[in-house]
Amino acid sequence: MRGIAVSDNPDDIGIIEVVIERLEKQRLPRLLALKDKVDNGESLDDYELEFLEHSIVDARDLIPVIDRNPEYQPLAAKVIELHKEISDKALQNG
């Protein structure tokens, strides 16, 4: 898995692999597109807000896995910060 150390917990290994792949291929590109949109002063539509909310809930659900695998805490913190930046800017844009 791309040179990133993973837990010895077999359940965590599978979860982390799936989450990283989903983040790289689906979530991160979409989150960055939303960030560009709000940075340009645009509002998010209902579908985009639903995606953002679902993404935040998924991130919260991963907290126990991240707690058991602290090497992923910096990545998790960056993703959470990206969610916060998008949310804050979306609120400003109305």
Summary of the structure (lengths in Angstrom):
residues: 94
radius of gyration: 14.4
end to end distance: 40.3
largest distance: 45.1
contacts: 232
relative contact order: 0.16
helix: 81%
strand: 0%
